[in-house]
Amino acid sequence: MSVDIEDIDANAYAGRVFADAIRAFGVRHVVVSPGSRSTPLTMAVARQPDLCKHVVLDERSAAFCALGIAKREGMPVVLICTSGTAVANYYPAIVEAHHGQVPLLVVTADRPPELRDCGAGQTIDQVHVYGRSVRHFHELGVPEPRKAYGCYLRDAIQHALRASVGPSPGPVHLNFPFREPFPSHSGCYEGDALDGLVEQVCRPCGTIFPAGVDASPREGDRRELRASFGRGDVPPKALLVFGSGDSLACDKASRRIGRIASRKGWVVLADALSPLRNLVDVPVVRFYDAVLRNPGHVGALKPDLVVQFGSLPTSKPLRKALTEWAVPVVLVADGLVNYNALRLPVSGVLSYRDAADWLESSDTIRQDALQAYSGQWMGLDRSCESRYISCFEASTEATCKGESAWAWHLCESIGGDCQLMVSNSNPVRDFEFFWRGNPHVRRVFCNRGANGIDGVLSTAWGTALGSAIPTVLVTGDLAFLHDSNAWLTASHHAGGGRLCVVLVDNHGGGIFEHLAVADGSLTFEQYFATPHTVDIGSLCAAYGVQFWDCGDWEEACARVSCFLEGKGPDLQCMRMACDRKSGASLRTRLQDETARV
């Protein structure tokens, strides 16, 4: 079929090929930030009915919103922005996606080569602007209305998407140079000539369902494990440690491996960010942080082997014990990520799939020793739980209003299905220390790639956007204020998702109260604690968000329960005011007292 290229706008053609190529790959969600230079991409995406489009004004918020969607979906989400500093504002979320192995396709519009390095407006150096934080970068050629260009563009887009999902998932970056003029109305993106050329380019694509690539060592490591432990059997004092892992693939693999371990009787230590903490059919050690604060327990519980799934939990006592034990470790992770932060002796590196196969086919060398070892751990775990029950159920000011108490009381009160996101800093630590587990929590999210507090609210909104299950976010006040502009995004997507924020407001950076420099001086308050004077209720009202100031955790959790029952607006915030200094001392006292079991 011949096509008259004189009737085709080159920019519109590039936009059409882009939109059709990402749709063919299986992309469902596109997050767009408004801008002029990205007009060809935005207009083409807007007219593609098979794509879910989300328009977010603030580029930093947009990128974290896309991150949240990608975490939930387990598929690449496309980000589109104009040139200049808009590109730089994506960077924090790209860093998080890089370390958290979250697939994103970042698409930035740019000036053509002749307008660079000459003082043209809104122009920065966008070539490799994200450095080593992306899995793949490619600068595309200036659009031409020719079939050869369309085929090149299609392949470049789909190669980038494949790179984003394997072997080590993460962000990729495509830079699009566009010459003016830009097609100004939707009619420029239609017409027989343009339709015919796009069909020639994109029709052979078909639908692509990326399965990812397993690049972890396989048979060689299995042979090493057999040599180390005899026929591949697992020693009786094997410790399976599950850290954070909120990707969809990690979530599913962890559940499978946890059930295998439960059936075999092995000891499982599960971070609250692991899905295993919330499974009722997998017995796990939850309060290992308190157990391992007792030096006597550390010596008595020394394992023969540690199987570490993903990154390690936050717990410093656990990390200290692992370092002291210095026993062989098998690292389990998908992709080429080294999670051996403690530099332990590594006996093997397996993918989640291989680890499941190995554990499924393995037997324990001595069942009697396994039962005794497992019994030690579970007995101490139950004793710690009993001590925490006594502490948290006592009607004292500290347990009713203390900042650490949210994890205990919220866990007890959630009675409807939800997704739970927890901010970094103190909330994620209290989550690990005190969360007992709740089967109604279907997924747990936390930006543990780079452990930052930026973009927390936007990421939470991304997990809620388009989901049938509501999201509950627990965050501190500084993380909340750092990303409060995310409410602008959420309020513009009325009906797109349901998000409830539980705001633990300790009036500053409470995590710094555990530092040696926390002497209560003016210097500490000014340079570390950084207390704020923001009226949270007025801030929420400005964005149209329902706000409650709660008197204690019982009231806050009751309001969360009502939210999960579908009562009230889709966007809600419950603030619980806490004392920063007493909160730090309560956390330490609870852990130290429980460690005496």
C-alpha angles and dihedrals in degrees: 000000000000119000128200102229092192088074093055128089107221095214093048089049092053090049093050093049090048094051093046093046096053091045091052090052091057101258111155105173130055123181113202129193114199118253143135104238091053092054096115092054096042095048093048093048092047091058095046104099096196094063126083106225125203119185114206120178099200109067095206091052090044092056094049090046089055089048090056093049091049092050090054098041100038089220133102116276117205121230121197127189141154126253130282127033090351085077092053092052090064091060102089092055091044090055090051091047090049094054094035094049094236117158115236132160106211112198118188127184117222144181115267117258095265091061097052125100092010105094097267113161124263091010126136132157102277098169108114087346091154094050116195093347091090128067093220139008130192132170110211126219122257107275120268126185093238133112092235091058092048092051090049091048093047092052094045091053095047093044088054091049091050089051090053094059101042161090086339108006118227147113125319128191133219119184115205118199112203129187121212142280101068120204104262104200139034092254089072088066094056138059137104096269095050093041090051095050094046090049091053091052102040105030094081091055098080116181117314121203108193111220095181125231125269104221098166118117109266129173094019092058092045089056090050091052092050090051092049099046106022121257087000092288120155119240115242095246095058117146119204109201119193117194130180118317119154100164115114092240093049091046093055094043093049092052091052094047092045091056091049090051091048092052092048094046099239123154113259123194108194127191113220086246089062116088089231093074089067099044115105094199097055116071108216137173104247105170099051090131091065093040093054094048085077109081091206091059092048091059096043095048099050108144130213093223137015121207107197118199112202120319121350122263117262094250112121093199089056093049091047091050092049090052092050093046092049091186124155115285131204110209117213119194139131113240132013098307123136108216095173095114091153093052093233122171105276118216096179146346118223139175117238089255093051092045090053091049092047094049093044092054096040129092129203114255095224120018094192092056090046092053092049092049093046091047091055093054097043093046092053091045091054091048091053091048091052091051091050091049090055092049100044097041092053108104098235130137090247096053094040095048107014115122094233092056094076092082093055099042097041091050090054094048105045106106102158132063115273146150113244125209122187126197123231121252116048099348095063091047094050087046091057094043101046111017109116097188133260124207091211089070100091099180134010122209133189132156095241095148094090096000094229129152094221119107096013097132093044092050091050090051089051091055089052098043109105093355124130088212118071122236126230115199122197111197143156123246098254094050088047094051092043089064103024091128086075086081086068089059094046095046090054091056099056110180093013095109145334122253130176119187120206103200116202098199111192092157099249144358101334094177090069090063086080092059123100088239091062096109097138092247125145089251092056092047093048100042104029114016094040098187116206134218099207120138098226093194093056091046091054091045090055088061096040094250120150109243134193129184104211126208097209142352093269090063094043093050092046089056090049089053090053090050091052089051088061096255121143131006125330094250117056138159127198114192122201114189113216135178110249099209098043088045091059093048092046091052092052094044094051092051095045094047092048091049089066093072 
